[in-house]
């Protein structure tokens, strides 16, 4: 009975000690559809694209993609894998906006140069020097031969 009591007290003490240990942060990195950087929900199945985190729309069942701890001080409160820092130190975009063909940083640093490290234009894109600042080094092929100049040398209207 004294031994049983001692074992019970030891087990209780061990349980309390384990409960007080700091828990390792949950790794929430995942790959969302279209090979985009994502945030893993508590269900460990749902992968929300990075740009859907802290957008005031709950995409995870328990709303963990909109919690104050995550969204309280953007971008500083976000895990680093969800953030891409533009060449302008005061600008940032979500990691899944890097190399998406659009000029999300405003200076094309999310699409060109060593910071972004983007692959060449994909098959749905035409490589040129765009006239419109929505794009950086590629335009969507759907804009080819639409009667509007999108590339500096008009290649989108005559070659593409």
GULO-246010 format. One record per atom (N, C-alpha, C): x, y negated, z; residue in one letter. Coordinates in steps of 0.2 Angstrom, whole numbers, padded with zeros to 4 digits, always signed. Atoms other than C-alpha are relative to their C-alpha. Last residue first. Layout:
XYZa ...
! end
This chain:
+0002-0005-0006x +0017-0174-0397x -0006+0004-0003x -0004-0006+0000x +0025-0182-0413x -0004+0005+0005x -0003-0002+0007x +0015-0197-0419x +0003+0007+0001x +0005+0000+0005x +0004-0203-0404x +0002+0003-0007x +0007-0003-0002x +0013-0198-0389x -0005+0000-0005x -0001-0007+0001x +0030-0202-0398x -0007+0004+0002x +0006-0003+0003x +0024-0220-0398x +0000+0007-0002x -0001+0000+0007x +0042-0226-0394x -0006+0003-0004x -0003+0006+0003x +0038-0232-0377x +0001+0000-0007x -0007-0001+0001x +0026-0218-0373x +0003-0006-0003x -0002-0001-0007x +0008-0221-0367x +0007+0001+0000x -0007-0001-0001x +0001-0230-0383x +0002+0002+0008x -0003+0005-0004x -0017-0227-0385x +0007+0002+0002x +0001+0007+0003x -0026-0219-0400x +0003-0005+0005x +0006+0003-0003x -0028-0202-0390x -0002-0007-0003x +0004+0001+0006x -0015-0193-0400x -0007-0002+0002x -0003+0000+0007x -0007-0186-0384x -0005-0002-0005x +0000+0007+0003x -0016-0191-0368x +0004-0001-0007x +0007+0002+0002x -0021-0173-0365x +0000-0007-0002x +0002-0001+0007x -0003-0169-0365x -0007-0002-0002x +0004-0006+0002x -0001-0176-0348x -0001+0000-0007x +0008+0002+0000x +0013-0189-0348x -0003+0006-0001x +0005-0005+0004x +0031-0186-0343x -0007-0003+0000x -0004-0002+0006x +0046-0197-0337x -0004+0005-0004x -0007+0001-0001x +0037-0208-0324x +0004+0002-0006x -0004-0006+0001x +0018-0209-0325x +0008-0002+0000x +0003-0006-0004x +0006-0221-0318x +0004+0006+0000x -0004-0002-0006x +0018-0235-0323x -0004+0005+0004x +0004+0001-0006x +0011-0236-0341x +0003+0003+0006x +0001+0007+0000x +0024-0237-0355x -0004-0002+0007x +0006+0003+0000x +0031-0220-0352x -0001-0007+0000x +0000+0006-0004x +0048-0215-0357x -0007-0003+0000x -0001+0006+0004x +0045-0198-0365x +0001-0005+0006x -0006+0003-0003x +0043-0179-0360x +0001-0007-0005x -0004+0003+0005x +0025-0173-0364x +0006-0004+0003x -0002+0006+0000x +0016-0162-0351x +0005-0002-0006x +0006+0005+0000x +0005-0147-0350x +0002-0007-0001x +0003-0001+0007x +0021-0136-0355x -0007-0004+0000x +0003-0007+0001x +0030-0142-0339x -0003+0000-0007x +0007+0000+0001x +0041-0158-0339x -0002+0007-0002x +0002+0003+0007x +0059-0154-0333x -0008+0000+0000x -0002-0004+0006x +0061-0148-0314x -0003-0004-0007x +0005-0003+0004x +0060-0161-0301x +0002+0004-0006x -0002-0006+0003x +0074-0165-0289x -0005+0004-0004x +0006-0004+0002x +0064-0178-0280x +0002+0007-0002x +0005-0001-0005x +0078-0187-0271x -0005+0005-0001x -0003-0005-0004x +0091-0184-0285x -0005+0002+0006x -0006+0001-0005x +0082-0194-0297x +0001+0006+0004x -0006+0001+0004x +0064-0194-0305x +0006+0000+0005x +0001-0004+0006x +0046-0189-0299x +0007+0000-0004x +0002-0006-0001x +0045-0195-0281x -0001+0005-0006x -0005-0004-0004x +0057-0209-0284x -0003+0007+0002x -0001-0006+0003x +0045-0216-0298x +0005+0005+0004x -0006+0001+0003x +0045-0233-0290x +0003+0006-0004x +0000+0007+0003x +0027-0234-0285x +0006-0002-0003x -0004+0005-0004x +0029-0219-0273x +0000-0007-0003x +0004+0001-0006x +0014-0209-0281x +0004-0005+0005x -0004+0005-0003x +0020-0211-0299x -0003-0002+0007x +0003+0006-0002x +0011-0195-0305x +0005-0005+0004x +0000+0004+0006x +0019-0180-0313x -0003-0007+0000x +0007-0001+0003x +0016-0169-0298x -0002-0004-0007x -0001-0004+0006x +0035-0168-0294x -0007+0002-0003x -0007+0001+0003x +0032-0175-0276x +0000+0005-0006x +0001+0005+0005x +0013-0176-0272x +0007-0001-0004x +0003-0003+0006x +0014-0160-0263x -0001-0005-0005x -0005-0004+0004x +0026-0167-0250x -0003+0003-0006x +0000-0006-0002x +0014-0181-0245x +0004+0005-0004x +0005-0003+0003x +0020-0198-0249x +0000+0007+0003x -0001-0008+0000x +0032-0210-0241x -0007+0002-0003x +0005-0003+0004x +0036-0229-0242x +0001+0008+0001x +0007+0001-0003x +0045-0240-0229x -0005+0004-0004x +0001-0003-0006x +0062-0233-0234x -0006-0001+0004x +0001+0005-0005x +0060-0237-0252x -0001+0003+0007x -0006+0004+0000x +0068-0222-0261x -0001-0007+0004x -0001+0003+0006x +0052-0212-0256x +0007-0004+0000x -0002+0007-0001x +0052-0201-0241x +0002-0003-0007x -0005+0001+0004x +0042-0184-0244x +0002-0008+0000x -0001+0007+0002x +0032-0178-0230x +0006+0000-0005x +0006+0002+0003x +0023-0161-0226x +0002-0007-0003x +0001-0004+0006x +0040-0152-0222x -0006-0003-0004x -0004+0002+0005x +0044-0165-0209x -0001+0003-0007x -0006-0004+0001x +0030-0160-0198x +0004-0003-0006x +0001-0006+0004x +0018-0175-0196x +0006+0004+0000x +0003-0005-0004x +0018-0187-0181x -0001+0006-0004x -0005-0002-0006x +0031-0199-0189x -0003+0006+0003x -0002-0007+0002x +0021-0201-0206x +0004+0004+0006x -0002-0002+0007x +0008-0206-0199x +0006-0004-0002x -0005+0005+0002x +0007-0210-0180x +0003+0002-0007x +0000+0006-0004x -0009-0201-0173x +0005-0006-0002x +0002+0005+0004x -0012-0188-0187x +0001-0007+0004x -0003-0001+0007x -0004-0172-0180x -0001-0007-0003x -0007-0001-0001x -0007-0176-0161x +0003+0001-0007x -0003+0006-0002x -0024-0184-0165x +0008+0001+0000x -0001+0001-0007x -0030-0168-0174x +0004-0006+0001x +0002+0007-0001x -0036-0169-0192x +0001-0002+0007x -0003+0004+0005x -0028-0153-0199x -0002-0007+0001x -0007+0002-0002x -0033-0144-0183x +0004-0004-0005x -0002+0007+0001x -0051-0146-0187x +0007-0001+0002x +0000+0004-0006x -0056-0129-0180x +0002-0007+0000x +0006-0002-0003x -0061-0121-0197x -0001-0004+0007x -0001-0006-0004x -0047-0130-0206x -0007+0001+0004x +0000-0005+0005x -0052-0143-0220x +0001+0007+0004x -0003-0006-0003x -0058-0157-0208x +0000+0006-0005x +0005-0006+0002x -0060-0172-0219x +0003+0006+0003x +0007+0001-0004x -0052-0188-0211x -0005+0005-0002x +0004+0004+0005x -0037-0187-0224x -0007-0001+0003x +0001+0007-0002x -0025-0182-0210x -0004-0004-0005x +0000+0001-0008x -0020-0166-0219x +0000-0007+0001x +0007+0000-0003x -0027-0165-0237x +0000+0000+0008x +0004+0006+0001x -0011-0171-0245x -0007+0000+0003x -0003+0005-0004x -0001-0156-0238x -0004-0007+0000x -0005+0004+0003x -0013-0144-0247x +0002-0005+0005x +0003+0006+0002x -0023-0133-0234x +0006-0004-0004x -0005+0005+0001x -0018-0115-0232x -0002-0006-0003x +0002+0006+0004x -0032-0104-0224x +0007-0005-0001x +0002-0002+0007x -0026-0087-0218x +0000-0006-0004x -0006-0003+0003x -0017-0090-0201x -0001+0003-0007x +0002-0006+0002x -0034-0094-0193x +0005+0004-0004x +0000-0005-0006x -0026-0108-0184x -0002+0007-0002x +0005+0001-0005x -0024-0117-0201x +0001+0005+0005x +0003-0006-0002x -0007-0117-0211x -0005-0001+0005x +0000-0001-0007x -0002-0133-0219x -0004+0006+0002x +0006+0000-0004x +0003-0134-0237x +0001+0001+0007x -0002-0001-0007x +0017-0137-0250x -0007-0001+0004x -0001+0006-0003x +0010-0134-0268x +0001+0001+0008x -0007+0001-0003x +0013-0119-0278x +0001-0006+0004x -0004+0003+0005x -0003-0121-0288x +0007-0002+0003x +0001-0001+0007x -0013-0116-0273x +0004-0004-0004x +0007+0001+0002x -0006-0119-0256x +0000+0002-0007x +0000+0002+0007x +0011-0112-0250x -0007+0000-0002x +0002-0005+0004x +0013-0112-0231x +0000-0003-0007x -0002+0001+0007x +0022-0121-0217x -0004+0006-0004x +0006+0001+0004x +0012-0120-0201x +0002-0001-0007x -0002+0002+0007x +0026-0113-0190x -0006+0000-0004x +0003-0004+0005x +0018-0113-0172x +0003-0002-0007x +0005+0003+0005x +0029-0123-0160x -0002+0005-0005x -0003+0002+0006x +0038-0112-0147x -0006-0002-0005x +0002-0004+0006x +0028-0111-0131x +0004-0003-0006x +0003+0004+0006x +0036-0119-0116x -0001+0005-0006x -0006+0001+0005x +0037-0107-0101x -0003-0004-0006x -0003+0007-0001x +0023-0110-0088x +0006-0001-0005x +0005+0005+0002x +0012-0095-0094x +0003-0007+0001x +0001+0000+0008x +0027-0084-0093x -0005-0005-0002x -0006+0002+0003x +0031-0089-0075x +0000+0000-0007x -0001+0007-0001x +0013-0087-0070x +0006-0003-0003x +0005+0003+0004x +0012-0069-0077x +0000-0008+0000x -0002+0000+0007x +0028-0065-0069x -0005-0003-0005x -0005+0005+0001x +0022-0071-0052x +0003+0000-0007x +0003+0007+0000x +0006-0061-0054x +0005-0005-0001x +0003+0000+0007x +0016-0045-0059x -0003-0007+0000x -0006+0001+0006x +0028-0048-0044x -0004-0001-0006x -0003+0007-0001x +0013-0050-0032x +0005-0002-0005x +0006+0004+0002x +0004-0034-0038x +0003-0008+0000x +0001-0001+0007x +0020-0024-0037x -0005-0005-0003x -0006+0003+0003x +0023-0030-0019x +0000+0000-0008x +0001+0007-0001x +0005-0026-0015x +0006-0004-0003x +0005+0002+0005x +0007-0009-0022x -0001-0007+0000x -0003+0000+0006x +0023-0007-0012x -0005-0002-0006x -0004+0006+0000x +0014-0012+0004x +0004+0000-0007x +0004+0006+0000x +0000+0000+0000x +0004-0006+0000x 
! end
